[in-house]
């Protein structure tokens, strides 16, 4: 789950924010607010559509990770068997690849 914090930090930076000590819920809500601002302010066209799709997908994925997996493990509310852990690992890899590609350009 810690590796996801690098992706969340990169996403925050992409929308003009800094992720350091905030709780995940707080920073994700702030990122979503910035995305809403961008949706209103960016000029129409394919570049806006691509950017909005990327940012929206990434923000929602982080939100679902937080509620679906991170909170349960980080706050010692749950454990995962080998198959569940492998599934979480694959989802983490997929999300980090999704976030890393556009942000590394």
Secondary structure, DSSP 8 states (H G I E B T S, - for coil): -HHHHHHHHHHHHHTT---SSS-HHHHHHHHHHHHHHHHHHS-SSHHHHHHHHHHHHHHHHHHHHIIIIIHHHHTT-----HHHHHHHHHHHHHHHHHHHHHHT-
